[in-house]
Amino acid sequence: MDLSVKQKFETYPEHVAVLLNTIRDIIFSTAKQYGITDITETLKWGEPSYVSKIGSTVRFDWKANYPEQYCIYFNCKTSLIDTFKEIYGDIFKYNGNRAIILKIDQPVPQELAHCISMSLRYKQIKHLDLLGA
């Protein structure tokens, strides 16, 4: 784990760190599934961020001001969130065209891995209808 990301994880309450580590694991396992080996892990805007050369950045964070939720952020200048809305509708709660909002007390939806895969491959699939879904 990148040192700055490790330090960020140490600031989260333990139950949140466990949950966000699950999201991190989903990012890396999804990348592996699609043969993406160049994932860069860093902090962007103080949030754990993951990007591949063929994709768009995926970030996530939990904020003390909203302790019951956490967000997965996507580049708002892409068609990712609009595509997620089209494919998954109200499975997710959204924040405009930049984030999926998830509840701390609910299981991580399995559909999130597909959303992450589209972001990690975005430059390859952005020309496809519904990003090739």
Salt bridges, closest charged atoms under 4 A:
GLU10 OE2 - LYS6 NZ 3.36
GLU41 OE2 - ARG24 NE 2.50
GLU47 OE1 - ARG59 NH1 1.98
GLU47 OE2 - LYS63 NZ 2.79
ASP61 OD1 - LYS8 NZ 3.91
ASP61 OD2 - LYS63 NZ 2.82
